[in-house]
Amino acid sequence: MPKLVASRTISEPHWNNSRVIQGNLASEITSLKQQDGGPILIAGSRRLSHALAGAKLIDEYRLMVMPLALGVGGRLFPDAEQKIEMDLVETQTFPMGVAVLTYHRAAA
């Protein structure tokens, strides 16, 4: 699976089949979404998610709700000028109490 790295400090990724996004992030992702291929996944980057959500480039959110309350941490959804409306399209629950909620961005 090809991997894209969004980084301001890494110029040469050492992972197999990967490259660093060059230039404008929103333009690069918009171009990538227009190509053939499977879904684009973001793994563990709240700042990247914020940037792509601000550019309205996230079509689906898969939120995992764990049976644990930490009381601290960063916000998944940053302060935004307008709300992000979503439609719940799927739910999954697992024996350990984890729930996966899949939302699509609501049609405008």
Number of C-alpha atoms within 10 A of each C-alpha: 7 8 15 17 16 16 12 9 7 12 13 10 14 9 10 9 10 14 17 16 17 14 8 8 15 16 12 12 17 14 10 12 14 8 8 7 8 8 9 14 12 14 8 8 10 15 15 15 18 18 15 18 17 17 14 13 15 18 14 18 17 14 13 14 13 11 9 8 7 5 5 6 6 8 10 12 14 14 9 10 7 7 8 12 11 15 13 14 10 11 13 10 12 8 6 8 11 14 16 17 16 17 18 16 16 12 7 4
